[in-house]
Structures are given as structure tokens and as C-alpha cells.
Amino acid sequence: IAIDNVPGSLPLEQADLPSNAVLLFGAEGPGIRKELLDTATAVVKIEQYGSTRSLNVGVAAGIVMYEWTRRHVRQE
């Protein structure tokens, strides 16, 4: 699953995040190369408000991995 804020990407809260997913994050600025986006099962975006188009890749990874964990790991 590619994580990139590009046209046609699904908002994170609406996206299916299977337990066996590989999460792909791109470089800050240019994002993920088109060749990789084309091979992804899904392209997911993190909704943002204001003038910022992108997040630091470490922040984006933390947000998506938290959401994946929230959906798949039981709370003890």
C-alpha cells in the first residue's frame, strides 16, 4: 500500500489496511515514483488541512503505522 497525497488516493480512514500489508512511503518532496504507485494495491493519503501538501516521512509513517496497529493489535 503506497502512502502518498496524489489525485485518486483514498483517505486513510476509508482505506483497507490488511494485516499482511507492506506500507510504502516516498521521499519528502517528490513522493513515490509513478512506477511504484502503478504497482501498488492501493494508494492512501493522510488528510491534511491548510496549505501543507506533505508531511515529514517519519511523521507520515508514524500516523499510518499507528492506524494499522489500532486496527490489528488487540488491547490487553
All heavy atoms as a GROMACS GRO file, in nm:
protein
  577
    1ILE      N    1   0.086  -0.116   0.000
    1ILE     CA    2   0.000   0.000   0.000
    1ILE      C    3   0.090   0.122   0.000
    1ILE      O    4   0.173   0.140   0.090
    1ILE     CB    5  -0.093   0.000   0.123
    1ILE    CG1    6  -0.184  -0.121   0.118
    1ILE    CG2    7  -0.171   0.130   0.130
    1ILE    CD1    8  -0.268  -0.140   0.241
    2ALA      N    9   0.075   0.205  -0.104
    2ALA     CA   10   0.154   0.328  -0.114
    2ALA      C   11   0.085   0.438  -0.034
    2ALA      O   12  -0.037   0.451  -0.038
    2ALA     CB   13   0.167   0.368  -0.260
    3ILE      N   14   0.163   0.516   0.036
    3ILE     CA   15   0.111   0.628   0.112
    3ILE      C   16   0.161   0.755   0.044
    3ILE      O   17   0.279   0.788   0.049
    3ILE     CB   18   0.159   0.627   0.259
    3ILE    CG1   19   0.147   0.487   0.322
    3ILE    CG2   20   0.088   0.733   0.338
    3ILE    CD1   21   0.008   0.431   0.325
    4ASP      N   22   0.068   0.824  -0.026
    4ASP     CA   23   0.107   0.945  -0.098
    4ASP      C   24  -0.016   1.030  -0.122
    4ASP      O   25  -0.125   0.978  -0.148
    4ASP     CB   26   0.174   0.909  -0.231
    4ASP     CG   27   0.266   1.018  -0.283
    4ASP    OD1   28   0.264   1.131  -0.228
    4ASP    OD2   29   0.340   0.991  -0.379
    5ASN      N   30   0.000   1.158  -0.115
    5ASN     CA   31  -0.109   1.252  -0.133
    5ASN      C   32  -0.117   1.290  -0.281
    5ASN      O   33  -0.071   1.396  -0.321
    5ASN     CB   34  -0.085   1.376  -0.045
    5ASN     CG   35  -0.201   1.471  -0.047
    5ASN    OD1   36  -0.307   1.440  -0.098
    5ASN    ND2   37  -0.180   1.589   0.009
    6VAL      N   38  -0.172   1.199  -0.361
    6VAL     CA   39  -0.184   1.222  -0.506
    6VAL      C   40  -0.331   1.210  -0.546
    6VAL      O   41  -0.411   1.151  -0.473
    6VAL     CB   42  -0.098   1.120  -0.586
    6VAL    CG1   43   0.050   1.140  -0.558
    6VAL    CG2   44  -0.139   0.977  -0.555
    7PRO      N   45  -0.367   1.267  -0.661
    7PRO     CA   46  -0.506   1.255  -0.706
    7PRO      C   47  -0.551   1.108  -0.713
    7PRO      O   48  -0.475   1.021  -0.759
    7PRO     CB   49  -0.504   1.318  -0.845
    7PRO     CG   50  -0.388   1.415  -0.841
    7PRO     CD   51  -0.286   1.348  -0.753
    8GLY      N   52  -0.670   1.081  -0.664
    8GLY     CA   53  -0.726   0.947  -0.667
    8GLY      C   54  -0.692   0.861  -0.546
    8GLY      O   55  -0.742   0.749  -0.534
    9SER      N   56  -0.609   0.911  -0.455
    9SER     CA   57  -0.576   0.831  -0.337
    9SER      C   58  -0.692   0.832  -0.238
    9SER      O   59  -0.769   0.926  -0.232
    9SER     CB   60  -0.447   0.883  -0.272
    9SER     OG   61  -0.459   1.020  -0.239
   10LEU      N   62  -0.704   0.723  -0.163
   10LEU     CA   63  -0.810   0.708  -0.064
   10LEU      C   64  -0.768   0.768   0.069
   10LEU      O   65  -0.654   0.748   0.113
   10LEU     CB   66  -0.839   0.560  -0.039
   10LEU     CG   67  -0.905   0.480  -0.149
   10LEU    CD1   68  -0.899   0.332  -0.115
   10LEU    CD2   69  -1.047   0.526  -0.165
   11PRO      N   70  -0.859   0.835   0.139
   11PRO     CA   71  -0.826   0.882   0.274
   11PRO      C   72  -0.795   0.763   0.366
   11PRO      O   73  -0.859   0.658   0.356
   11PRO     CB   74  -0.954   0.954   0.319
   11PRO     CG   75  -1.023   0.990   0.193
   11PRO     CD   76  -0.991   0.880   0.095
   12LEU      N   77  -0.698   0.779   0.452
   12LEU     CA   78  -0.654   0.673   0.542
   12LEU      C   79  -0.770   0.610   0.618
   12LEU      O   80  -0.778   0.487   0.629
   12LEU     CB   81  -0.550   0.728   0.640
   12LEU     CG   82  -0.497   0.633   0.746
   12LEU    CD1   83  -0.432   0.511   0.683
   12LEU    CD2   84  -0.400   0.706   0.838
   13GLU      N   85  -0.862   0.690   0.669
   13GLU     CA   86  -0.971   0.635   0.750
   13GLU      C   87  -1.068   0.549   0.668
   13GLU      O   88  -1.140   0.469   0.724
   13GLU     CB   89  -1.047   0.745   0.824
   13GLU     CG   90  -1.115   0.846   0.738
   13GLU     CD   91  -1.027   0.963   0.694
   13GLU    OE1   92  -0.906   0.963   0.722
   13GLU    OE2   93  -1.082   1.054   0.631
   14GLN      N   94  -1.067   0.562   0.536
   14GLN     CA   95  -1.155   0.482   0.449
   14GLN      C   96  -1.083   0.363   0.386
   14GLN      O   97  -1.146   0.276   0.327
   14GLN     CB   98  -1.212   0.569   0.337
   14GLN     CG   99  -1.302   0.680   0.385
   14GLN     CD  100  -1.344   0.770   0.272
   14GLN    OE1  101  -1.332   0.737   0.154
   14GLN    NE2  102  -1.396   0.887   0.306
   15ALA      N  103  -0.953   0.359   0.397
   15ALA     CA  104  -0.873   0.258   0.328
   15ALA      C  105  -0.869   0.126   0.403
   15ALA      O  106  -0.868   0.123   0.526
   15ALA     CB  107  -0.731   0.309   0.308
   16ASP      N  108  -0.864   0.018   0.327
   16ASP     CA  109  -0.844  -0.115   0.384
   16ASP      C  110  -0.694  -0.129   0.412
   16ASP      O  111  -0.612  -0.104   0.325
   16ASP     CB  112  -0.891  -0.221   0.285
   16ASP     CG  113  -0.880  -0.362   0.339
   16ASP    OD1  114  -0.887  -0.379   0.462
   16ASP    OD2  115  -0.863  -0.454   0.258
   17LEU      N  116  -0.660  -0.167   0.533
   17LEU     CA  117  -0.520  -0.190   0.571
   17LEU      C  118  -0.507  -0.334   0.619
   17LEU      O  119  -0.517  -0.363   0.738
   17LEU     CB  120  -0.478  -0.094   0.683
   17LEU     CG  121  -0.480   0.055   0.652
   17LEU    CD1  122  -0.446   0.134   0.778
   17LEU    CD2  123  -0.386   0.089   0.539
   18PRO      N  124  -0.488  -0.427   0.526
   18PRO     CA  125  -0.483  -0.568   0.566
   18PRO      C  126  -0.367  -0.596   0.663
   18PRO      O  127  -0.267  -0.524   0.665
   18PRO     CB  128  -0.462  -0.644   0.434
   18PRO     CG  129  -0.449  -0.543   0.328
   18PRO     CD  130  -0.467  -0.408   0.385
   19SER      N  131  -0.381  -0.701   0.741
   19SER     CA  132  -0.279  -0.732   0.840
   19SER      C  133  -0.145  -0.771   0.777
   19SER      O  134  -0.041  -0.757   0.840
   19SER     CB  135  -0.327  -0.844   0.933
   19SER     OG  136  -0.350  -0.962   0.859
   20ASN      N  137  -0.146  -0.816   0.654
   20ASN     CA  138  -0.021  -0.855   0.587
   20ASN      C  139   0.026  -0.750   0.487
   20ASN      O  140   0.092  -0.781   0.389
   20ASN     CB  141  -0.038  -0.990   0.518
   20ASN     CG  142  -0.143  -0.987   0.408
   20ASN    OD1  143  -0.223  -0.893   0.400
   20ASN    ND2  144  -0.143  -1.088   0.324
   21ALA      N  145  -0.005  -0.626   0.510
   21ALA     CA  146   0.029  -0.518   0.418
   21ALA      C  147   0.176  -0.478   0.427
   21ALA      O  148   0.238  -0.486   0.533
   21ALA     CB  149  -0.057  -0.395   0.447
   22VAL      N  150   0.228  -0.434   0.314
   22VAL     CA  151   0.357  -0.366   0.308
   22VAL      C  152   0.324  -0.220   0.285
   22VAL      O  153   0.253  -0.186   0.190
   22VAL     CB  154   0.445  -0.420   0.193
   22VAL    CG1  155   0.570  -0.335   0.176
   22VAL    CG2  156   0.480  -0.566   0.218
   23LEU      N  157   0.374  -0.133   0.371
   23LEU     CA  158   0.347   0.011   0.359
   23LEU      C  159   0.467   0.077   0.293
   23LEU      O  160   0.580   0.063   0.339
   23LEU     CB  161   0.322   0.071   0.498
   23LEU     CG  162   0.209   0.007   0.578
   23LEU    CD1  163   0.205   0.063   0.720
   23LEU    CD2  164   0.076   0.027   0.508
   24LEU      N  165   0.441   0.150   0.185
   24LEU     CA  166   0.547   0.214   0.108
   24LEU      C  167   0.535   0.365   0.122
   24LEU      O  168   0.430   0.422   0.092
   24LEU     CB  169   0.535   0.174  -0.040
   24LEU     CG  170   0.630   0.241  -0.137
   24LEU    CD1  171   0.774   0.200  -0.106
   24LEU    CD2  172   0.593   0.204  -0.280
   25PHE      N  173   0.642   0.428   0.167
   25PHE     CA  174   0.646   0.573   0.184
   25PHE      C  175   0.751   0.629   0.090
   25PHE      O  176   0.858   0.570   0.074
   25PHE     CB  177   0.682   0.609   0.329
   25PHE     CG  178   0.581   0.558   0.428
   25PHE    CD1  179   0.591   0.431   0.482
   25PHE    CD2  180   0.473   0.637   0.466
   25PHE    CE1  181   0.498   0.384   0.572
   25PHE    CE2  182   0.379   0.590   0.556
   25PHE     CZ  183   0.392   0.463   0.609
   26GLY      N  184   0.722   0.744   0.033
   26GLY     CA  185   0.816   0.806  -0.061
   26GLY      C  186   0.906   0.908   0.006
   26GLY      O  187   0.894   0.938   0.124
   27ALA      N  188   0.994   0.960  -0.074
   27ALA     CA  189   1.084   1.065  -0.028
   27ALA      C  190   1.007   1.194  -0.006
   27ALA      O  191   0.909   1.221  -0.074
   27ALA     CB  192   1.194   1.087  -0.131
   28GLU      N  193   1.053   1.271   0.090
   28GLU     CA  194   0.991   1.401   0.114
   28GLU      C  195   1.011   1.488  -0.011
   28GLU      O  196   1.118   1.490  -0.068
   28GLU     CB  197   1.052   1.466   0.237
   28GLU     CG  198   1.022   1.389   0.364
   28GLU     CD  199   1.094   1.445   0.484
   28GLU    OE1  200   1.109   1.566   0.492
   28GLU    OE2  201   1.136   1.363   0.567
   29GLY      N  202   0.906   1.554  -0.051
   29GLY     CA  203   0.913   1.638  -0.172
   29GLY      C  204   0.857   1.564  -0.291
   29GLY      O  205   0.739   1.578  -0.323
   30PRO      N  206   0.939   1.481  -0.357
   30PRO     CA  207   0.889   1.416  -0.479
   30PRO      C  208   0.789   1.303  -0.454
   30PRO      O  209   0.716   1.264  -0.544
   30PRO     CB  210   1.015   1.362  -0.546
   30PRO     CG  211   1.115   1.346  -0.436
   30PRO     CD  212   1.081   1.453  -0.335
   31GLY      N  213   0.784   1.249  -0.334
   31GLY     CA  214   0.690   1.140  -0.305
   31GLY      C  215   0.735   1.008  -0.364
   31GLY      O  216   0.854   0.982  -0.376
   32ILE      N  217   0.640   0.925  -0.403
   32ILE     CA  218   0.668   0.792  -0.456
   32ILE      C  219   0.671   0.799  -0.609
   32ILE      O  220   0.584   0.859  -0.671
   32ILE     CB  221   0.560   0.692  -0.409
   32ILE    CG1  222   0.560   0.684  -0.256
   32ILE    CG2  223   0.582   0.554  -0.470
   32ILE    CD1  224   0.447   0.602  -0.198
   33ARG      N  225   0.769   0.732  -0.668
   33ARG     CA  226   0.780   0.730  -0.815
   33ARG      C  227   0.655   0.669  -0.877
   33ARG      O  228   0.596   0.576  -0.823
   33ARG     CB  229   0.902   0.648  -0.858
   33ARG     CG  230   1.033   0.712  -0.824
   33ARG     CD  231   1.150   0.640  -0.891
   33ARG     NE  232   1.129   0.498  -0.905
   33ARG     CZ  233   1.202   0.404  -0.845
   33ARG    NH1  234   1.300   0.438  -0.767
   33ARG    NH2  235   1.175   0.276  -0.864
   34LYS      N  236   0.617   0.719  -0.994
   34LYS     CA  237   0.498   0.672  -1.065
   34LYS      C  238   0.502   0.521  -1.088
   34LYS      O  239   0.400   0.454  -1.076
   34LYS     CB  240   0.482   0.746  -1.197
   34LYS     CG  241   0.355   0.704  -1.271
   34LYS     CD  242   0.331   0.785  -1.393
   34LYS     CE  243   0.210   0.747  -1.473
   34LYS     NZ  244   0.132   0.632  -1.440
   35GLU      N  245   0.617   0.466  -1.121
   35GLU     CA  246   0.629   0.322  -1.146
   35GLU      C  247   0.588   0.242  -1.022
   35GLU      O  248   0.525   0.137  -1.035
   35GLU     CB  249   0.773   0.284  -1.186
   35GLU     CG  250   0.823   0.351  -1.311
   35GLU     CD  251   0.879   0.492  -1.288
   35GLU    OE1  252   0.912   0.526  -1.173
   35GLU    OE2  253   0.888   0.568  -1.385
   36LEU      N  254   0.622   0.290  -0.905
   36LEU     CA  255   0.584   0.220  -0.782
   36LEU      C  256   0.437   0.242  -0.750
   36LEU      O  257   0.369   0.150  -0.705
   36LEU     CB  258   0.672   0.266  -0.666
   36LEU     CG  259   0.818   0.225  -0.675
   36LEU    CD1  260   0.899   0.290  -0.564
   36LEU    CD2  261   0.833   0.074  -0.670
   37LEU      N  262   0.388   0.364  -0.772
   37LEU     CA  263   0.244   0.390  -0.749
   37LEU      C  264   0.159   0.298  -0.836
   37LEU      O  265   0.057   0.247  -0.793
   37LEU     CB  266   0.210   0.536  -0.779
   37LEU     CG  267   0.257   0.640  -0.678
   37LEU    CD1  268   0.229   0.780  -0.730
   37LEU    CD2  269   0.192   0.618  -0.543
   38ASP      N  270   0.203   0.277  -0.960
   38ASP     CA  271   0.127   0.194  -1.053
   38ASP      C  272   0.122   0.047  -1.011
   38ASP      O  273   0.031  -0.025  -1.049
   38ASP     CB  274   0.185   0.204  -1.195
   38ASP     CG  275   0.162   0.341  -1.258
   38ASP    OD1  276   0.077   0.417  -1.207
   38ASP    OD2  277   0.231   0.373  -1.356
   39THR      N  278   0.219   0.002  -0.933
   39THR     CA  279   0.221  -0.139  -0.891
   39THR      C  280   0.156  -0.161  -0.754
   39THR      O  281   0.135  -0.274  -0.714
   39THR     CB  282   0.365  -0.194  -0.886
   39THR    OG1  283   0.440  -0.121  -0.790
   39THR    CG2  284   0.431  -0.186  -1.022
   40ALA      N  285   0.123  -0.052  -0.684
   40ALA     CA  286   0.064  -0.064  -0.550
   40ALA      C  287  -0.079  -0.118  -0.559
   40ALA      O  288  -0.153  -0.088  -0.652
   40ALA     CB  289   0.064   0.072  -0.481
   41THR      N  290  -0.117  -0.197  -0.460
   41THR     CA  291  -0.254  -0.246  -0.449
   41THR      C  292  -0.351  -0.132  -0.424
   41THR      O  293  -0.463  -0.131  -0.474
   41THR     CB  294  -0.263  -0.347  -0.333
   41THR    OG1  295  -0.170  -0.452  -0.358
   41THR    CG2  296  -0.402  -0.404  -0.319
   42ALA      N  297  -0.306  -0.034  -0.346
   42ALA     CA  298  -0.388   0.084  -0.314
   42ALA      C  299  -0.294   0.202  -0.288
   42ALA      O  300  -0.178   0.183  -0.252
   42ALA     CB  301  -0.475   0.058  -0.191
   43VAL      N  302  -0.348   0.322  -0.308
   43VAL     CA  303  -0.274   0.444  -0.273
   43VAL      C  304  -0.359   0.519  -0.172
   43VAL      O  305  -0.476   0.548  -0.196
   43VAL     CB  306  -0.245   0.531  -0.397
   43VAL    CG1  307  -0.163   0.653  -0.357
   43VAL    CG2  308  -0.172   0.451  -0.504
   44VAL      N  309  -0.299   0.548  -0.057
   44VAL     CA  310  -0.370   0.605   0.056
   44VAL      C  311  -0.307   0.740   0.090
   44VAL      O  312  -0.186   0.757   0.082
   44VAL     CB  313  -0.359   0.509   0.177
   44VAL    CG1  314  -0.416   0.570   0.302
   44VAL    CG2  315  -0.428   0.377   0.144
   45LYS      N  316  -0.393   0.835   0.128
   45LYS     CA  317  -0.342   0.966   0.170
   45LYS      C  318  -0.382   0.994   0.314
   45LYS      O  319  -0.481   0.941   0.365
   45LYS     CB  320  -0.396   1.076   0.080
   45LYS     CG  321  -0.546   1.098   0.091
   45LYS     CD  322  -0.589   1.209  -0.004
   45LYS     CE  323  -0.741   1.220  -0.007
   45LYS     NZ  324  -0.786   1.317  -0.107
   46ILE      N  325  -0.303   1.078   0.378
   46ILE     CA  326  -0.335   1.128   0.511
   46ILE      C  327  -0.400   1.264   0.489
   46ILE      O  328  -0.338   1.354   0.432
   46ILE     CB  329  -0.207   1.141   0.596
   46ILE    CG1  330  -0.140   1.004   0.612
   46ILE    CG2  331  -0.240   1.203   0.732
   46ILE    CD1  332  -0.001   1.010   0.671
   47GLU      N  333  -0.525   1.276   0.531
   47GLU     CA  334  -0.596   1.402   0.513
   47GLU      C  335  -0.522   1.514   0.585
   47GLU      O  336  -0.476   1.498   0.698
   47GLU     CB  337  -0.738   1.391   0.568
   47GLU     CG  338  -0.824   1.293   0.492
   47GLU     CD  339  -0.890   1.354   0.369
   47GLU    OE1  340  -0.829   1.436   0.299
   47GLU    OE2  341  -1.005   1.318   0.344
   48GLN      N  342  -0.511   1.628   0.518
   48GLN     CA  343  -0.443   1.744   0.574
   48GLN      C  344  -0.525   1.868   0.546
   48GLN      O  345  -0.599   1.873   0.448
   48GLN     CB  346  -0.306   1.759   0.511
   48GLN     CG  347  -0.216   1.641   0.536
   48GLN     CD  348  -0.087   1.652   0.459
   48GLN    OE1  349  -0.012   1.746   0.478
   48GLN    NE2  350  -0.062   1.557   0.373
   49TYR      N  351  -0.510   1.965   0.631
   49TYR     CA  352  -0.584   2.089   0.616
   49TYR      C  353  -0.486   2.205   0.616
   49TYR      O  354  -0.381   2.198   0.679
   49TYR     CB  355  -0.687   2.103   0.728
   49TYR     CG  356  -0.783   1.986   0.728
   49TYR    CD1  357  -0.762   1.878   0.812
   49TYR    CD2  358  -0.888   1.981   0.638
   49TYR    CE1  359  -0.846   1.768   0.809
   49TYR    CE2  360  -0.973   1.872   0.634
   49TYR     CZ  361  -0.952   1.766   0.720
   49TYR     OH  362  -1.035   1.657   0.715
   50GLY      N  363  -0.517   2.308   0.542
   50GLY     CA  364  -0.429   2.422   0.531
   50GLY      C  365  -0.346   2.414   0.404
   50GLY      O  366  -0.380   2.343   0.310
   51SER      N  367  -0.235   2.483   0.401
   51SER     CA  368  -0.156   2.494   0.277
   51SER      C  369  -0.051   2.386   0.262
   51SER      O  370   0.011   2.375   0.157
   51SER     CB  371  -0.089   2.631   0.273
   51SER     OG  372  -0.001   2.645   0.383
   52THR      N  373  -0.028   2.303   0.364
   52THR     CA  374   0.076   2.200   0.355
   52THR      C  375   0.029   2.083   0.271
   52THR      O  376  -0.075   2.026   0.295
   52THR     CB  377   0.114   2.151   0.496
   52THR    OG1  378   0.157   2.262   0.572
   52THR    CG2  379   0.224   2.049   0.491
   53ARG      N  380   0.107   2.044   0.168
   53ARG     CA  381   0.072   1.932   0.084
   53ARG      C  382   0.132   1.802   0.136
   53ARG      O  383   0.085   1.694   0.107
   53ARG     CB  384   0.120   1.955  -0.059
   53ARG     CG  385   0.086   1.834  -0.149
   53ARG     CD  386   0.145   1.842  -0.285
   53ARG     NE  387   0.223   1.737  -0.341
   53ARG     CZ  388   0.222   1.608  -0.320
   53ARG    NH1  389   0.145   1.557  -0.230
   53ARG    NH2  390   0.298   1.525  -0.383
   54SER      N  391   0.238   1.808   0.212
   54SER     CA  392   0.302   1.684   0.255
   54SER      C  393   0.347   1.693   0.400
   54SER      O  394   0.360   1.800   0.457
   54SER     CB  395   0.422   1.653   0.165
   54SER     OG  396   0.522   1.752   0.183
   55LEU      N  397   0.370   1.576   0.456
   55LEU     CA  398   0.422   1.564   0.592
   55LEU      C  399   0.563   1.508   0.585
   55LEU      O  400   0.599   1.439   0.489
   55LEU     CB  401   0.336   1.467   0.674
   55LEU     CG  402   0.192   1.508   0.700
   55LEU    CD1  403   0.115   1.390   0.760
   55LEU    CD2  404   0.186   1.627   0.794
   56ASN      N  405   0.640   1.531   0.687
   56ASN     CA  406   0.768   1.466   0.701
   56ASN      C  407   0.744   1.315   0.694
   56ASN      O  408   0.647   1.264   0.751
   56ASN     CB  409   0.826   1.508   0.837
   56ASN     CG  410   0.947   1.429   0.876
   56ASN    OD1  411   0.936   1.314   0.918
   56ASN    ND2  412   1.062   1.491   0.864
   57VAL      N  413   0.830   1.240   0.625
   57VAL     CA  414   0.807   1.098   0.604
   57VAL      C  415   0.802   1.020   0.735
   57VAL      O  416   0.725   0.924   0.748
   57VAL     CB  417   0.910   1.037   0.504
   57VAL    CG1  418   1.049   1.032   0.564
   57VAL    CG2  419   0.864   0.901   0.455
   58GLY      N  420   0.879   1.061   0.834
   58GLY     CA  421   0.874   0.994   0.964
   58GLY      C  422   0.740   1.015   1.033
   58GLY      O  423   0.686   0.923   1.095
   59VAL      N  424   0.686   1.135   1.022
   59VAL     CA  425   0.556   1.166   1.081
   59VAL      C  426   0.447   1.086   1.009
   59VAL      O  427   0.360   1.025   1.071
   59VAL     CB  428   0.527   1.317   1.075
   59VAL    CG1  429   0.384   1.348   1.115
   59VAL    CG2  430   0.626   1.393   1.161
   60ALA      N  431   0.453   1.086   0.874
   60ALA     CA  432   0.354   1.011   0.796
   60ALA      C  433   0.359   0.862   0.830
   60ALA      O  434   0.254   0.798   0.849
   60ALA     CB  435   0.378   1.031   0.646
   61ALA      N  436   0.478   0.807   0.842
   61ALA     CA  437   0.492   0.665   0.876
   61ALA      C  438   0.433   0.637   1.014
   61ALA      O  439   0.363   0.538   1.034
   61ALA     CB  440   0.638   0.623   0.871
   62GLY      N  441   0.458   0.724   1.109
   62GLY     CA  442   0.404   0.707   1.243
   62GLY      C  443   0.252   0.708   1.245
   62GLY      O  444   0.188   0.626   1.312
   63ILE      N  445   0.191   0.799   1.170
   63ILE     CA  446   0.045   0.808   1.163
   63ILE      C  447  -0.014   0.681   1.104
   63ILE      O  448  -0.108   0.622   1.159
   63ILE     CB  449   0.002   0.931   1.082
   63ILE    CG1  450   0.037   1.060   1.158
   63ILE    CG2  451  -0.147   0.926   1.049
   63ILE    CD1  452   0.025   1.186   1.075
   64VAL      N  453   0.040   0.635   0.992
   64VAL     CA  454  -0.016   0.518   0.924
   64VAL      C  455   0.010   0.390   1.004
   64VAL      O  456  -0.078   0.306   1.017
   64VAL     CB  457   0.038   0.507   0.780
   64VAL    CG1  458  -0.013   0.380   0.714
   64VAL    CG2  459  -0.005   0.629   0.699
   65MET      N  460   0.129   0.376   1.060
   65MET     CA  461   0.157   0.256   1.140
   65MET      C  462   0.072   0.253   1.268
   65MET      O  463   0.029   0.145   1.310
   65MET     CB  464   0.306   0.246   1.171
   65MET     CG  465   0.387   0.210   1.047
   65MET     SD  466   0.561   0.174   1.080
   65MET     CE  467   0.623   0.338   1.112
   66TYR      N  468   0.046   0.368   1.327
   66TYR     CA  469  -0.044   0.373   1.442
   66TYR      C  470  -0.183   0.325   1.401
   66TYR      O  471  -0.244   0.243   1.471
   66TYR     CB  472  -0.052   0.514   1.499
   66TYR     CG  473  -0.161   0.525   1.602
   66TYR    CD1  474  -0.138   0.484   1.734
   66TYR    CD2  475  -0.288   0.570   1.569
   66TYR    CE1  476  -0.239   0.491   1.829
   66TYR    CE2  477  -0.389   0.577   1.664
   66TYR     CZ  478  -0.365   0.536   1.793
   66TYR     OH  479  -0.465   0.542   1.886
   67GLU      N  480  -0.233   0.372   1.288
   67GLU     CA  481  -0.367   0.331   1.242
   67GLU      C  482  -0.369   0.182   1.210
   67GLU      O  483  -0.464   0.112   1.244
   67GLU     CB  484  -0.409   0.414   1.119
   67GLU     CG  485  -0.544   0.378   1.064
   67GLU     CD  486  -0.660   0.400   1.161
   67GLU    OE1  487  -0.643   0.469   1.264
   67GLU    OE2  488  -0.769   0.346   1.135
   68TRP      N  489  -0.265   0.129   1.148
   68TRP     CA  490  -0.258  -0.014   1.119
   68TRP      C  491  -0.261  -0.093   1.250
   68TRP      O  492  -0.335  -0.190   1.264
   68TRP     CB  493  -0.131  -0.047   1.039
   68TRP     CG  494  -0.120  -0.190   1.003
   68TRP    CD1  495  -0.164  -0.250   0.889
   68TRP    CD2  496  -0.065  -0.295   1.084
   68TRP    NE1  497  -0.139  -0.386   0.895
   68TRP    CE2  498  -0.079  -0.415   1.013
   68TRP    CE3  499  -0.006  -0.298   1.211
   68TRP    CZ2  500  -0.034  -0.537   1.064
   68TRP    CZ3  501   0.038  -0.420   1.261
   68TRP    CH2  502   0.023  -0.538   1.187
   69THR      N  503  -0.180  -0.050   1.347
   69THR     CA  504  -0.175  -0.118   1.477
   69THR      C  505  -0.309  -0.110   1.548
   69THR      O  506  -0.356  -0.209   1.606
   69THR     CB  507  -0.064  -0.056   1.564
   69THR    OG1  508   0.061  -0.069   1.496
   69THR    CG2  509  -0.055  -0.124   1.699
   70ARG      N  510  -0.372   0.004   1.545
   70ARG     CA  511  -0.502   0.022   1.610
   70ARG      C  512  -0.604  -0.078   1.556
   70ARG      O  513  -0.684  -0.134   1.629
   70ARG     CB  514  -0.552   0.166   1.589
   70ARG     CG  515  -0.676   0.201   1.666
   70ARG     CD  516  -0.728   0.339   1.628
   70ARG     NE  517  -0.783   0.340   1.493
   70ARG     CZ  518  -0.902   0.292   1.457
   70ARG    NH1  519  -0.979   0.234   1.547
   70ARG    NH2  520  -0.944   0.298   1.333
   71ARG      N  521  -0.598  -0.105   1.428
   71ARG     CA  522  -0.693  -0.196   1.365
   71ARG      C  523  -0.660  -0.343   1.388
   71ARG      O  524  -0.750  -0.427   1.384
   71ARG     CB  525  -0.699  -0.171   1.214
   71ARG     CG  526  -0.755  -0.036   1.178
   71ARG     CD  527  -0.765  -0.022   1.029
   71ARG     NE  528  -0.793   0.115   0.989
   71ARG     CZ  529  -0.818   0.151   0.864
   71ARG    NH1  530  -0.816   0.060   0.768
   71ARG    NH2  531  -0.841   0.277   0.835
   72HIS      N  532  -0.533  -0.378   1.409
   72HIS     CA  533  -0.495  -0.518   1.409
   72HIS      C  534  -0.440  -0.575   1.540
   72HIS      O  535  -0.430  -0.697   1.553
   72HIS     CB  536  -0.391  -0.544   1.298
   72HIS     CG  537  -0.446  -0.520   1.162
   72HIS    ND1  538  -0.538  -0.604   1.103
   72HIS    CD2  539  -0.425  -0.420   1.073
   72HIS    CE1  540  -0.571  -0.557   0.985
   72HIS    NE2  541  -0.504  -0.445   0.964
   73VAL      N  542  -0.406  -0.493   1.634
   73VAL     CA  543  -0.349  -0.544   1.758
   73VAL      C  544  -0.452  -0.530   1.870
   73VAL      O  545  -0.504  -0.422   1.891
   73VAL     CB  546  -0.218  -0.468   1.793
   73VAL    CG1  547  -0.163  -0.517   1.926
   73VAL    CG2  548  -0.116  -0.487   1.683
   74ARG      N  549  -0.478  -0.640   1.938
   74ARG     CA  550  -0.573  -0.637   2.050
   74ARG      C  551  -0.516  -0.560   2.167
   74ARG      O  552  -0.398  -0.574   2.200
   74ARG     CB  553  -0.604  -0.779   2.096
   74ARG     CG  554  -0.701  -0.849   2.008
   74ARG     CD  555  -0.748  -0.973   2.079
   74ARG     NE  556  -0.710  -1.086   1.995
   74ARG     CZ  557  -0.693  -1.208   2.038
   74ARG    NH1  558  -0.708  -1.237   2.164
   74ARG    NH2  559  -0.661  -1.303   1.956
   75GLN      N  560  -0.602  -0.483   2.230
   75GLN     CA  561  -0.562  -0.414   2.352
   75GLN      C  562  -0.570  -0.511   2.468
   75GLN      O  563  -0.665  -0.584   2.482
   75GLN     CB  564  -0.657  -0.295   2.376
   75GLN     CG  565  -0.652  -0.190   2.268
   75GLN     CD  566  -0.517  -0.120   2.261
   75GLN    OE1  567  -0.452  -0.101   2.362
   75GLN    NE2  568  -0.476  -0.084   2.141
   76GLU      N  569  -0.471  -0.514   2.554
   76GLU     CA  570  -0.467  -0.604   2.668
   76GLU      C  571  -0.519  -0.533   2.791
   76GLU      O  572  -0.506  -0.422   2.813
   76GLU     CB  573  -0.326  -0.654   2.690
   76GLU     CG  574  -0.269  -0.715   2.565
   76GLU     CD  575  -0.256  -0.865   2.571
   76GLU    OE1  576  -0.268  -0.922   2.679
   76GLU    OE2  577  -0.236  -0.924   2.466
   0.00000   0.00000   0.00000
